Amino acid sequence: MKKLALIGCGGIGSYHLEHFLQFHDVELAGFCDLLLDRAQSFVKKAGSGKAYSDFIQMYDEVRPDLVFLCVPPTCHGRIEFETIRRGIPFFVEKPLALDMKLARELVRQVEEKGLIAASGFQCRYDTINETAMEFIDSHPVLHVAASRVGGIPEAPWWNNKAASGGQLVEQTIHQLDMLRYLLKTEPDTVYSVPSRGYITQEENPGYFTDDLSTTLITFQNGITCTMMTGCYSLSGASWDSKMTFGSRSARMDYYLCAKATLYGTTEADRPAESSGIIAGDGTQRKSDNEVGVTVESREDFGLACDRTFLDAVFTGDPSRIRSPYADAYKSVAFAMACNESMETGLPVKVSY
Protein backbone atom coordinates (compact mmCIF):
# COMPACT_ATOMS: atom_id res chain seq x y z
CA MET A 1 0.00 0.00 0.00
CA LYS A 2 1.36 3.42 -1.00
CA LYS A 3 2.07 5.95 1.73
CA LEU A 4 0.54 9.41 1.27
CA ALA A 5 1.67 12.60 3.03
CA LEU A 6 0.05 16.02 3.08
CA ILE A 7 1.72 19.39 3.70
CA GLY A 8 -0.59 22.24 4.70
CA CYS A 9 -3.44 21.38 7.05
CA GLY A 10 -5.75 24.31 6.39
CA GLY A 11 -8.97 24.66 4.45
CA ILE A 12 -7.83 23.24 1.13
CA GLY A 13 -5.98 20.46 2.96
CA SER A 14 -9.25 19.52 4.64
CA TYR A 15 -10.91 19.41 1.22
CA HIS A 16 -8.42 16.79 0.05
CA LEU A 17 -8.49 14.87 3.34
CA GLU A 18 -12.23 14.32 2.88
CA HIS A 19 -11.40 12.62 -0.40
CA PHE A 20 -8.54 10.55 1.03
CA LEU A 21 -10.87 9.13 3.69
CA GLN A 22 -12.91 7.56 0.88
CA PHE A 23 -9.89 5.72 -0.52
CA HIS A 24 -9.00 2.36 1.01
CA ASP A 25 -5.89 1.57 -1.01
CA VAL A 26 -3.60 4.26 0.40
CA GLU A 27 -2.03 4.76 3.83
CA LEU A 28 -2.44 8.26 5.29
CA ALA A 29 1.03 8.31 6.79
CA GLY A 30 2.01 11.91 7.56
CA PHE A 31 0.56 15.38 7.99
CA CYS A 32 2.66 18.53 8.21
CA ASP A 33 1.81 22.11 9.13
CA LEU A 34 3.77 24.95 10.72
CA LEU A 35 1.07 24.87 13.38
CA LEU A 36 1.53 21.41 14.86
CA ASP A 37 -1.92 21.32 16.42
CA ARG A 38 -3.50 21.59 12.97
CA ALA A 39 -1.47 18.61 11.75
CA GLN A 40 -2.48 16.70 14.88
CA SER A 41 -6.14 17.40 14.14
CA PHE A 42 -5.67 15.80 10.71
CA VAL A 43 -4.06 12.71 12.28
CA LYS A 44 -7.04 12.41 14.60
CA LYS A 45 -9.52 12.73 11.76
CA ALA A 46 -7.61 10.31 9.52
CA GLY A 47 -7.19 7.79 12.31
CA SER A 48 -3.63 7.16 11.17
CA GLY A 49 -0.29 8.82 10.47
CA LYS A 50 1.93 11.17 12.41
CA ALA A 51 1.89 14.96 12.79
CA TYR A 52 4.90 17.12 11.92
CA SER A 53 5.81 20.78 11.80
CA ASP A 54 8.95 20.11 9.67
CA PHE A 55 8.37 18.55 6.27
CA ILE A 56 12.01 17.41 5.98
CA GLN A 57 11.63 15.38 9.15
CA MET A 58 8.38 13.96 7.82
CA TYR A 59 10.04 12.96 4.55
CA ASP A 60 12.93 11.32 6.42
CA GLU A 61 10.70 9.33 8.77
CA VAL A 62 7.63 8.57 6.68
CA ARG A 63 9.33 8.16 3.28
CA PRO A 64 6.06 8.89 1.43
CA ASP A 65 5.28 7.50 -2.02
CA LEU A 66 3.29 10.61 -2.93
CA VAL A 67 2.51 13.97 -1.38
CA PHE A 68 -0.15 16.66 -1.64
CA LEU A 69 1.09 20.25 -1.21
CA CYS A 70 -1.67 22.55 0.08
CA VAL A 71 0.27 25.66 1.12
CA PRO A 72 -0.32 29.41 0.57
CA PRO A 73 0.93 30.91 -2.74
CA THR A 74 4.09 32.45 -1.22
CA CYS A 75 5.24 29.16 0.33
CA HIS A 76 6.21 27.43 -2.90
CA GLY A 77 9.80 26.69 -3.78
CA ARG A 78 11.81 24.96 -1.07
CA ILE A 79 9.17 22.28 -0.53
CA GLU A 80 8.93 21.45 -4.24
CA PHE A 81 12.70 21.44 -4.79
CA GLU A 82 13.18 18.94 -1.97
CA THR A 83 10.24 16.84 -3.15
CA ILE A 84 11.65 16.71 -6.67
CA ARG A 85 15.15 15.91 -5.39
CA ARG A 86 13.76 12.91 -3.55
CA GLY A 87 11.73 11.81 -6.58
CA ILE A 88 8.38 11.94 -4.78
CA PRO A 89 5.35 12.35 -7.09
CA PHE A 90 3.38 15.39 -5.94
CA PHE A 91 0.06 17.15 -6.37
CA VAL A 92 0.14 20.88 -5.70
CA GLU A 93 -2.70 23.33 -5.21
CA LYS A 94 -2.82 26.28 -7.57
CA PRO A 95 -1.20 28.65 -8.16
CA LEU A 96 2.13 26.84 -8.56
CA ALA A 97 3.97 30.02 -7.56
CA LEU A 98 3.67 33.80 -7.79
CA ASP A 99 7.23 34.11 -9.16
CA MET A 100 7.21 32.96 -12.77
CA LYS A 101 10.98 32.45 -12.86
CA LEU A 102 10.59 30.04 -9.93
CA ALA A 103 7.63 28.34 -11.61
CA ARG A 104 9.57 27.81 -14.84
CA GLU A 105 12.48 26.27 -12.94
CA LEU A 106 10.13 23.93 -11.09
CA VAL A 107 8.58 22.83 -14.38
CA ARG A 108 12.05 22.22 -15.83
CA GLN A 109 13.12 20.08 -12.89
CA VAL A 110 9.88 18.07 -12.86
CA GLU A 111 10.28 17.28 -16.54
CA GLU A 112 14.00 16.55 -16.20
CA LYS A 113 13.26 14.10 -13.37
CA GLY A 114 10.39 12.50 -15.29
CA LEU A 115 8.26 12.94 -12.18
CA ILE A 116 4.49 12.48 -12.05
CA ALA A 117 3.15 15.84 -10.86
CA ALA A 118 -0.20 17.59 -11.15
CA SER A 119 -2.10 20.64 -9.97
CA GLY A 120 -5.53 21.23 -8.49
CA PHE A 121 -7.55 22.38 -11.48
CA GLN A 122 -10.29 19.97 -10.53
CA CYS A 123 -12.96 21.71 -12.63
CA ARG A 124 -11.51 19.90 -15.65
CA TYR A 125 -12.99 16.68 -14.27
CA ASP A 126 -16.61 17.88 -14.23
CA THR A 127 -19.01 15.92 -16.41
CA ILE A 128 -20.55 19.11 -17.87
CA ASN A 129 -17.36 19.59 -19.86
CA GLU A 130 -18.37 16.86 -22.29
CA THR A 131 -21.48 18.85 -23.23
CA ALA A 132 -19.52 22.11 -23.31
CA MET A 133 -16.90 20.73 -25.68
CA GLU A 134 -19.54 19.23 -27.96
CA PHE A 135 -21.25 22.63 -28.16
CA ILE A 136 -17.99 24.44 -28.96
CA ASP A 137 -17.03 21.85 -31.58
CA SER A 138 -20.36 22.24 -33.40
CA HIS A 139 -20.85 26.00 -32.84
CA PRO A 140 -17.62 27.93 -33.51
CA VAL A 141 -17.28 30.52 -30.73
CA LEU A 142 -16.67 34.17 -31.57
CA HIS A 143 -16.60 35.67 -28.08
CA VAL A 144 -16.79 34.67 -24.42
CA ALA A 145 -18.24 36.97 -21.74
CA ALA A 146 -16.92 35.60 -18.45
CA SER A 147 -17.18 36.61 -14.81
CA ARG A 148 -16.63 35.45 -11.25
CA VAL A 149 -17.91 37.49 -8.32
CA GLY A 150 -17.86 36.60 -4.66
CA GLY A 151 -16.87 37.77 -1.20
CA ILE A 152 -13.58 37.74 0.68
CA PRO A 153 -12.31 34.32 1.83
CA GLU A 154 -11.38 33.87 5.48
CA ALA A 155 -7.71 33.03 4.85
CA PRO A 156 -5.73 35.95 6.41
CA TRP A 157 -3.14 36.06 3.62
CA TRP A 158 -5.82 36.36 0.92
CA ASN A 159 -6.44 40.06 1.68
CA ASN A 160 -2.95 41.05 0.55
CA LYS A 161 -2.34 40.85 -3.19
CA ALA A 162 1.39 40.45 -2.64
CA ALA A 163 0.68 37.25 -0.69
CA SER A 164 -2.21 35.82 -2.71
CA GLY A 165 -1.79 37.22 -6.21
CA GLY A 166 -5.24 38.74 -5.93
CA GLN A 167 -8.59 37.20 -6.76
CA LEU A 168 -7.81 36.67 -10.43
CA VAL A 169 -4.73 34.58 -9.63
CA GLU A 170 -6.06 32.85 -6.52
CA GLN A 171 -9.65 32.07 -7.54
CA THR A 172 -10.58 33.18 -11.04
CA ILE A 173 -7.61 31.24 -12.36
CA HIS A 174 -10.11 28.35 -12.51
CA GLN A 175 -12.10 30.25 -15.14
CA LEU A 176 -8.92 31.11 -17.04
CA ASP A 177 -7.86 27.48 -16.93
CA MET A 178 -11.23 26.30 -18.22
CA LEU A 179 -11.08 28.79 -21.09
CA ARG A 180 -7.83 27.16 -22.21
CA TYR A 181 -9.24 23.68 -21.68
CA LEU A 182 -12.62 24.14 -23.38
CA LEU A 183 -11.51 26.36 -26.27
CA LYS A 184 -8.41 24.23 -26.92
CA THR A 185 -6.31 27.28 -27.59
CA GLU A 186 -3.84 29.51 -25.78
CA PRO A 187 -4.15 33.19 -24.81
CA ASP A 188 -2.19 35.62 -26.93
CA THR A 189 -2.57 38.99 -25.18
CA VAL A 190 -4.32 40.35 -22.09
CA TYR A 191 -5.22 43.86 -21.02
CA SER A 192 -6.42 44.16 -17.42
CA VAL A 193 -7.80 47.13 -15.51
CA PRO A 194 -8.19 47.00 -11.70
CA SER A 195 -10.73 48.85 -9.55
CA ARG A 196 -10.47 49.63 -5.83
CA GLY A 197 -12.28 51.73 -3.25
CA TYR A 198 -15.48 49.76 -2.74
CA ILE A 199 -14.12 47.77 0.22
CA THR A 200 -12.80 49.97 3.02
CA GLN A 201 -10.22 49.35 5.75
CA GLU A 202 -12.98 49.92 8.29
CA GLU A 203 -14.93 47.10 6.69
CA ASN A 204 -11.92 44.79 6.32
CA PRO A 205 -8.75 45.85 8.20
CA GLY A 206 -5.52 44.90 6.42
CA TYR A 207 -7.27 44.56 3.07
CA PHE A 208 -4.96 45.44 0.17
CA THR A 209 -6.01 43.97 -3.14
CA ASP A 210 -8.27 44.72 -6.10
CA ASP A 211 -11.99 44.86 -5.44
CA LEU A 212 -12.69 44.22 -9.09
CA SER A 213 -10.76 43.74 -12.32
CA THR A 214 -11.77 43.60 -15.97
CA THR A 215 -9.62 41.87 -18.59
CA LEU A 216 -9.78 41.78 -22.37
CA ILE A 217 -8.27 38.56 -23.67
CA THR A 218 -7.37 37.66 -27.23
CA PHE A 219 -6.69 34.01 -28.03
CA GLN A 220 -4.34 32.63 -30.64
CA ASN A 221 -7.24 31.33 -32.74
CA GLY A 222 -8.89 34.77 -32.89
CA ILE A 223 -11.55 34.33 -30.18
CA THR A 224 -11.90 37.28 -27.80
CA CYS A 225 -13.05 37.24 -24.18
CA THR A 226 -13.91 39.69 -21.44
CA MET A 227 -13.25 38.48 -17.91
CA MET A 228 -14.63 40.42 -14.93
CA THR A 229 -13.92 39.30 -11.40
CA GLY A 230 -14.61 40.88 -8.03
CA CYS A 231 -14.61 40.09 -4.32
CA TYR A 232 -16.93 42.96 -3.38
CA SER A 233 -20.16 40.99 -3.18
CA LEU A 234 -22.33 41.12 -0.05
CA SER A 235 -25.10 38.97 -1.52
CA GLY A 236 -25.56 36.25 -4.10
CA ALA A 237 -28.01 38.55 -5.83
CA SER A 238 -25.26 41.02 -6.75
CA TRP A 239 -24.06 39.10 -9.81
CA ASP A 240 -24.65 35.95 -11.85
CA SER A 241 -21.18 34.41 -12.21
CA LYS A 242 -20.91 32.46 -15.45
CA MET A 243 -19.14 32.25 -18.80
CA THR A 244 -21.24 32.80 -21.92
CA PHE A 245 -19.81 31.25 -25.08
CA GLY A 246 -21.41 32.91 -28.10
CA SER A 247 -21.55 31.61 -31.68
CA ARG A 248 -23.44 33.08 -34.64
CA SER A 249 -26.58 31.03 -34.03
CA ALA A 250 -26.44 29.71 -30.46
CA ARG A 251 -24.86 30.29 -27.08
CA MET A 252 -23.90 28.40 -23.95
CA ASP A 253 -24.08 29.69 -20.38
CA TYR A 254 -21.41 27.77 -18.47
CA TYR A 255 -21.58 27.84 -14.67
CA LEU A 256 -18.29 26.57 -13.33
CA CYS A 257 -18.64 23.16 -11.68
CA ALA A 258 -22.44 23.41 -11.69
CA LYS A 259 -24.23 23.35 -15.05
CA ALA A 260 -24.18 24.26 -18.73
CA THR A 261 -27.26 25.64 -20.47
CA LEU A 262 -27.46 25.66 -24.26
CA TYR A 263 -29.66 28.11 -26.19
CA GLY A 264 -30.54 27.92 -29.87
CA THR A 265 -29.50 24.31 -30.33
CA THR A 266 -33.03 23.00 -30.90
CA GLU A 267 -35.51 24.10 -33.56
CA ALA A 268 -38.07 25.23 -30.99
CA ASP A 269 -35.47 27.32 -29.22
CA ARG A 270 -34.31 29.45 -32.15
CA PRO A 271 -35.40 33.10 -32.45
CA ALA A 272 -37.36 34.14 -35.53
CA GLU A 273 -35.73 36.22 -38.25
CA SER A 274 -37.20 38.92 -40.47
CA SER A 275 -35.39 39.95 -43.64
CA GLY A 276 -32.11 38.73 -42.22
CA ILE A 277 -32.47 40.83 -39.07
CA ILE A 278 -33.30 39.34 -35.68
CA ALA A 279 -36.97 40.00 -34.96
CA GLY A 280 -37.46 42.99 -32.69
CA ASP A 281 -35.75 46.36 -32.87
CA GLY A 282 -32.78 45.19 -34.91
CA THR A 283 -30.68 44.13 -31.95
CA GLN A 284 -30.04 40.65 -30.68
CA ARG A 285 -32.34 39.45 -27.94
CA LYS A 286 -33.60 36.12 -26.72
CA SER A 287 -36.73 34.68 -28.26
CA ASP A 288 -39.96 34.61 -26.30
CA ASN A 289 -39.96 30.83 -26.22
CA GLU A 290 -36.32 30.49 -25.13
CA VAL A 291 -35.89 27.85 -22.45
CA GLY A 292 -32.53 26.25 -23.19
CA VAL A 293 -31.25 22.75 -22.57
CA THR A 294 -29.50 22.36 -19.21
CA VAL A 295 -26.98 19.70 -18.25
CA GLU A 296 -26.01 19.64 -14.57
CA SER A 297 -22.87 18.38 -12.92
CA ARG A 298 -23.34 14.79 -11.81
CA GLU A 299 -19.98 13.87 -10.32
CA ASP A 300 -17.74 14.84 -7.41
CA PHE A 301 -15.10 16.32 -9.70
CA GLY A 302 -12.69 17.04 -6.83
CA LEU A 303 -12.82 13.42 -5.76
CA ALA A 304 -12.26 12.33 -9.37
CA CYS A 305 -9.28 14.68 -9.66
CA ASP A 306 -7.57 13.26 -6.56
CA ARG A 307 -8.40 9.66 -7.50
CA THR A 308 -6.92 10.16 -10.97
CA PHE A 309 -3.65 11.39 -9.50
CA LEU A 310 -3.43 8.45 -7.09
CA ASP A 311 -4.10 6.01 -9.93
CA ALA A 312 -1.39 7.65 -12.03
CA VAL A 313 1.14 7.16 -9.23
CA PHE A 314 -0.01 3.59 -8.55
CA THR A 315 0.28 2.56 -12.20
CA GLY A 316 3.10 4.84 -13.32
CA ASP A 317 0.85 6.10 -16.13
CA PRO A 318 0.02 9.85 -15.92
CA SER A 319 -1.90 9.98 -19.22
CA ARG A 320 -5.32 10.45 -17.58
CA ILE A 321 -4.26 13.45 -15.48
CA ARG A 322 -6.11 16.41 -16.98
CA SER A 323 -3.97 19.11 -15.40
CA PRO A 324 -0.36 17.93 -15.39
CA TYR A 325 2.16 20.24 -13.78
CA ALA A 326 3.58 21.72 -17.00
CA ASP A 327 0.10 22.52 -18.32
CA ALA A 328 -1.01 24.02 -15.00
CA TYR A 329 1.99 26.33 -15.27
CA LYS A 330 0.46 27.80 -18.45
CA SER A 331 -2.73 28.76 -16.60
CA VAL A 332 -0.65 30.42 -13.88
CA ALA A 333 1.34 32.33 -16.52
CA PHE A 334 -1.98 33.42 -18.06
CA ALA A 335 -3.18 34.83 -14.73
CA MET A 336 0.14 36.45 -13.85
CA ALA A 337 0.19 38.21 -17.24
CA CYS A 338 -3.11 39.83 -16.23
CA ASN A 339 -1.49 41.07 -13.02
CA GLU A 340 1.43 42.45 -15.02
CA SER A 341 -1.00 44.32 -17.23
CA MET A 342 -2.71 45.83 -14.16
CA GLU A 343 0.66 46.98 -12.86
CA THR A 344 1.91 48.50 -16.13
CA GLY A 345 -1.38 49.73 -17.55
CA LEU A 346 -0.42 48.13 -20.86
CA PRO A 347 -1.45 45.07 -22.86
CA VAL A 348 0.77 42.06 -22.11
CA LYS A 349 1.63 39.19 -24.41
CA VAL A 350 1.26 35.88 -22.60
CA SER A 351 4.49 33.91 -22.73
CA TYR A 352 5.46 30.54 -21.35
C-alpha positions as CSV (number, residue, x, y, z in Angstrom):
1,M,0.0,0.0,0.0
2,K,1.4,3.4,-1.0
3,K,2.1,6.0,1.7
4,L,0.5,9.4,1.3
5,A,1.7,12.6,3.0
6,L,0.1,16.0,3.1
7,I,1.7,19.4,3.7
8,G,-0.6,22.2,4.7
9,C,-3.4,21.4,7.1
10,G,-5.7,24.3,6.4
11,G,-9.0,24.7,4.5
12,I,-7.8,23.2,1.1
13,G,-6.0,20.5,3.0
14,S,-9.3,19.5,4.6
15,Y,-10.9,19.4,1.2
16,H,-8.4,16.8,0.1
17,L,-8.5,14.9,3.3
18,E,-12.2,14.3,2.9
19,H,-11.4,12.6,-0.4
20,F,-8.5,10.6,1.0
21,L,-10.9,9.1,3.7
22,Q,-12.9,7.6,0.9
23,F,-9.9,5.7,-0.5
24,H,-9.0,2.4,1.0
25,D,-5.9,1.6,-1.0
26,V,-3.6,4.3,0.4
27,E,-2.0,4.8,3.8
28,L,-2.4,8.3,5.3
29,A,1.0,8.3,6.8
30,G,2.0,11.9,7.6
31,F,0.6,15.4,8.0
32,C,2.7,18.5,8.2
33,D,1.8,22.1,9.1
34,L,3.8,24.9,10.7
35,L,1.1,24.9,13.4
36,L,1.5,21.4,14.9
37,D,-1.9,21.3,16.4
38,R,-3.5,21.6,13.0
39,A,-1.5,18.6,11.8
40,Q,-2.5,16.7,14.9
41,S,-6.1,17.4,14.1
42,F,-5.7,15.8,10.7
43,V,-4.1,12.7,12.3
44,K,-7.0,12.4,14.6
45,K,-9.5,12.7,11.8
46,A,-7.6,10.3,9.5
47,G,-7.2,7.8,12.3
48,S,-3.6,7.2,11.2
49,G,-0.3,8.8,10.5
50,K,1.9,11.2,12.4
51,A,1.9,15.0,12.8
52,Y,4.9,17.1,11.9
53,S,5.8,20.8,11.8
54,D,8.9,20.1,9.7
55,F,8.4,18.5,6.3
56,I,12.0,17.4,6.0
57,Q,11.6,15.4,9.2
58,M,8.4,14.0,7.8
59,Y,10.0,13.0,4.6
60,D,12.9,11.3,6.4
61,E,10.7,9.3,8.8
62,V,7.6,8.6,6.7
63,R,9.3,8.2,3.3
64,P,6.1,8.9,1.4
65,D,5.3,7.5,-2.0
66,L,3.3,10.6,-2.9
67,V,2.5,14.0,-1.4
68,F,-0.1,16.7,-1.6
69,L,1.1,20.3,-1.2
70,C,-1.7,22.6,0.1
71,V,0.3,25.7,1.1
72,P,-0.3,29.4,0.6
73,P,0.9,30.9,-2.7
74,T,4.1,32.5,-1.2
75,C,5.2,29.2,0.3
76,H,6.2,27.4,-2.9
77,G,9.8,26.7,-3.8
78,R,11.8,25.0,-1.1
79,I,9.2,22.3,-0.5
80,E,8.9,21.4,-4.2
81,F,12.7,21.4,-4.8
82,E,13.2,18.9,-2.0
83,T,10.2,16.8,-3.1
84,I,11.7,16.7,-6.7
85,R,15.2,15.9,-5.4
86,R,13.8,12.9,-3.5
87,G,11.7,11.8,-6.6
88,I,8.4,11.9,-4.8
89,P,5.3,12.4,-7.1
90,F,3.4,15.4,-5.9
91,F,0.1,17.2,-6.4
92,V,0.1,20.9,-5.7
93,E,-2.7,23.3,-5.2
94,K,-2.8,26.3,-7.6
95,P,-1.2,28.7,-8.2
96,L,2.1,26.8,-8.6
97,A,4.0,30.0,-7.6
98,L,3.7,33.8,-7.8
99,D,7.2,34.1,-9.2
100,M,7.2,33.0,-12.8
101,K,11.0,32.4,-12.9
102,L,10.6,30.0,-9.9
103,A,7.6,28.3,-11.6
104,R,9.6,27.8,-14.8
105,E,12.5,26.3,-12.9
106,L,10.1,23.9,-11.1
107,V,8.6,22.8,-14.4
108,R,12.0,22.2,-15.8
109,Q,13.1,20.1,-12.9
110,V,9.9,18.1,-12.9
111,E,10.3,17.3,-16.5
112,E,14.0,16.5,-16.2
113,K,13.3,14.1,-13.4
114,G,10.4,12.5,-15.3
115,L,8.3,12.9,-12.2
116,I,4.5,12.5,-12.1
117,A,3.2,15.8,-10.9
118,A,-0.2,17.6,-11.1
119,S,-2.1,20.6,-10.0
120,G,-5.5,21.2,-8.5
121,F,-7.5,22.4,-11.5
122,Q,-10.3,20.0,-10.5
123,C,-13.0,21.7,-12.6
124,R,-11.5,19.9,-15.7
125,Y,-13.0,16.7,-14.3
126,D,-16.6,17.9,-14.2
127,T,-19.0,15.9,-16.4
128,I,-20.6,19.1,-17.9
129,N,-17.4,19.6,-19.9
130,E,-18.4,16.9,-22.3
131,T,-21.5,18.9,-23.2
132,A,-19.5,22.1,-23.3
133,M,-16.9,20.7,-25.7
134,E,-19.5,19.2,-28.0
135,F,-21.2,22.6,-28.2
136,I,-18.0,24.4,-29.0
137,D,-17.0,21.9,-31.6
138,S,-20.4,22.2,-33.4
139,H,-20.8,26.0,-32.8
140,P,-17.6,27.9,-33.5
141,V,-17.3,30.5,-30.7
142,L,-16.7,34.2,-31.6
143,H,-16.6,35.7,-28.1
144,V,-16.8,34.7,-24.4
145,A,-18.2,37.0,-21.7
146,A,-16.9,35.6,-18.4
147,S,-17.2,36.6,-14.8
148,R,-16.6,35.5,-11.3
149,V,-17.9,37.5,-8.3
150,G,-17.9,36.6,-4.7
151,G,-16.9,37.8,-1.2
152,I,-13.6,37.7,0.7
153,P,-12.3,34.3,1.8
154,E,-11.4,33.9,5.5
155,A,-7.7,33.0,4.9
156,P,-5.7,35.9,6.4
157,W,-3.1,36.1,3.6
158,W,-5.8,36.4,0.9
159,N,-6.4,40.1,1.7
160,N,-2.9,41.0,0.6
161,K,-2.3,40.8,-3.2
162,A,1.4,40.4,-2.6
163,A,0.7,37.2,-0.7
164,S,-2.2,35.8,-2.7
165,G,-1.8,37.2,-6.2
166,G,-5.2,38.7,-5.9
167,Q,-8.6,37.2,-6.8
168,L,-7.8,36.7,-10.4
169,V,-4.7,34.6,-9.6
170,E,-6.1,32.9,-6.5
171,Q,-9.7,32.1,-7.5
172,T,-10.6,33.2,-11.0
173,I,-7.6,31.2,-12.4
174,H,-10.1,28.3,-12.5
175,Q,-12.1,30.3,-15.1
176,L,-8.9,31.1,-17.0
177,D,-7.9,27.5,-16.9
178,M,-11.2,26.3,-18.2
179,L,-11.1,28.8,-21.1
180,R,-7.8,27.2,-22.2
181,Y,-9.2,23.7,-21.7
182,L,-12.6,24.1,-23.4
183,L,-11.5,26.4,-26.3
184,K,-8.4,24.2,-26.9
185,T,-6.3,27.3,-27.6
186,E,-3.8,29.5,-25.8
187,P,-4.1,33.2,-24.8
188,D,-2.2,35.6,-26.9
189,T,-2.6,39.0,-25.2
190,V,-4.3,40.3,-22.1
191,Y,-5.2,43.9,-21.0
192,S,-6.4,44.2,-17.4
193,V,-7.8,47.1,-15.5
194,P,-8.2,47.0,-11.7
195,S,-10.7,48.8,-9.6
196,R,-10.5,49.6,-5.8
197,G,-12.3,51.7,-3.2
198,Y,-15.5,49.8,-2.7
199,I,-14.1,47.8,0.2
200,T,-12.8,50.0,3.0
201,Q,-10.2,49.4,5.8
202,E,-13.0,49.9,8.3
203,E,-14.9,47.1,6.7
204,N,-11.9,44.8,6.3
205,P,-8.7,45.8,8.2
206,G,-5.5,44.9,6.4
207,Y,-7.3,44.6,3.1
208,F,-5.0,45.4,0.2
209,T,-6.0,44.0,-3.1
210,D,-8.3,44.7,-6.1
211,D,-12.0,44.9,-5.4
212,L,-12.7,44.2,-9.1
213,S,-10.8,43.7,-12.3
214,T,-11.8,43.6,-16.0
215,T,-9.6,41.9,-18.6
216,L,-9.8,41.8,-22.4
217,I,-8.3,38.6,-23.7
218,T,-7.4,37.7,-27.2
219,F,-6.7,34.0,-28.0
220,Q,-4.3,32.6,-30.6
221,N,-7.2,31.3,-32.7
222,G,-8.9,34.8,-32.9
223,I,-11.5,34.3,-30.2
224,T,-11.9,37.3,-27.8
225,C,-13.0,37.2,-24.2
226,T,-13.9,39.7,-21.4
227,M,-13.3,38.5,-17.9
228,M,-14.6,40.4,-14.9
229,T,-13.9,39.3,-11.4
230,G,-14.6,40.9,-8.0
231,C,-14.6,40.1,-4.3
232,Y,-16.9,43.0,-3.4
233,S,-20.2,41.0,-3.2
234,L,-22.3,41.1,-0.1
235,S,-25.1,39.0,-1.5
236,G,-25.6,36.3,-4.1
237,A,-28.0,38.6,-5.8
238,S,-25.3,41.0,-6.7
239,W,-24.1,39.1,-9.8
240,D,-24.7,36.0,-11.9
241,S,-21.2,34.4,-12.2
242,K,-20.9,32.5,-15.5
243,M,-19.1,32.3,-18.8
244,T,-21.2,32.8,-21.9
245,F,-19.8,31.2,-25.1
246,G,-21.4,32.9,-28.1
247,S,-21.6,31.6,-31.7
248,R,-23.4,33.1,-34.6
249,S,-26.6,31.0,-34.0
250,A,-26.4,29.7,-30.5
251,R,-24.9,30.3,-27.1
252,M,-23.9,28.4,-24.0
253,D,-24.1,29.7,-20.4
254,Y,-21.4,27.8,-18.5
255,Y,-21.6,27.8,-14.7
256,L,-18.3,26.6,-13.3
257,C,-18.6,23.2,-11.7
258,A,-22.4,23.4,-11.7
259,K,-24.2,23.3,-15.0
260,A,-24.2,24.3,-18.7
261,T,-27.3,25.6,-20.5
262,L,-27.5,25.7,-24.3
263,Y,-29.7,28.1,-26.2
264,G,-30.5,27.9,-29.9
265,T,-29.5,24.3,-30.3
266,T,-33.0,23.0,-30.9
267,E,-35.5,24.1,-33.6
268,A,-38.1,25.2,-31.0
269,D,-35.5,27.3,-29.2
270,R,-34.3,29.5,-32.2
271,P,-35.4,33.1,-32.5
272,A,-37.4,34.1,-35.5
273,E,-35.7,36.2,-38.3
274,S,-37.2,38.9,-40.5
275,S,-35.4,39.9,-43.6
276,G,-32.1,38.7,-42.2
277,I,-32.5,40.8,-39.1
278,I,-33.3,39.3,-35.7
279,A,-37.0,40.0,-35.0
280,G,-37.5,43.0,-32.7
281,D,-35.8,46.4,-32.9
282,G,-32.8,45.2,-34.9
283,T,-30.7,44.1,-31.9
284,Q,-30.0,40.7,-30.7
285,R,-32.3,39.5,-27.9
286,K,-33.6,36.1,-26.7
287,S,-36.7,34.7,-28.3
288,D,-40.0,34.6,-26.3
289,N,-40.0,30.8,-26.2
290,E,-36.3,30.5,-25.1
291,V,-35.9,27.9,-22.5
292,G,-32.5,26.3,-23.2
293,V,-31.2,22.8,-22.6
294,T,-29.5,22.4,-19.2
295,V,-27.0,19.7,-18.3
296,E,-26.0,19.6,-14.6
297,S,-22.9,18.4,-12.9
298,R,-23.3,14.8,-11.8
299,E,-20.0,13.9,-10.3
300,D,-17.7,14.8,-7.4
301,F,-15.1,16.3,-9.7
302,G,-12.7,17.0,-6.8
303,L,-12.8,13.4,-5.8
304,A,-12.3,12.3,-9.4
305,C,-9.3,14.7,-9.7
306,D,-7.6,13.3,-6.6
307,R,-8.4,9.7,-7.5
308,T,-6.9,10.2,-11.0
309,F,-3.7,11.4,-9.5
310,L,-3.4,8.4,-7.1
311,D,-4.1,6.0,-9.9
312,A,-1.4,7.7,-12.0
313,V,1.1,7.2,-9.2
314,F,0.0,3.6,-8.5
315,T,0.3,2.6,-12.2
316,G,3.1,4.8,-13.3
317,D,0.9,6.1,-16.1
318,P,0.0,9.9,-15.9
319,S,-1.9,10.0,-19.2
320,R,-5.3,10.5,-17.6
321,I,-4.3,13.4,-15.5
322,R,-6.1,16.4,-17.0
323,S,-4.0,19.1,-15.4
324,P,-0.4,17.9,-15.4
325,Y,2.2,20.2,-13.8
326,A,3.6,21.7,-17.0
327,D,0.1,22.5,-18.3
328,A,-1.0,24.0,-15.0
329,Y,2.0,26.3,-15.3
330,K,0.5,27.8,-18.4
331,S,-2.7,28.8,-16.6
332,V,-0.6,30.4,-13.9
333,A,1.3,32.3,-16.5
334,F,-2.0,33.4,-18.1
335,A,-3.2,34.8,-14.7
336,M,0.1,36.5,-13.9
337,A,0.2,38.2,-17.2
338,C,-3.1,39.8,-16.2
339,N,-1.5,41.1,-13.0
340,E,1.4,42.4,-15.0
341,S,-1.0,44.3,-17.2
342,M,-2.7,45.8,-14.2
343,E,0.7,47.0,-12.9
344,T,1.9,48.5,-16.1
345,G,-1.4,49.7,-17.5
346,L,-0.4,48.1,-20.9
347,P,-1.5,45.1,-22.9
348,V,0.8,42.1,-22.1
349,K,1.6,39.2,-24.4
350,V,1.3,35.9,-22.6
351,S,4.5,33.9,-22.7
352,Y,5.5,30.5,-21.4
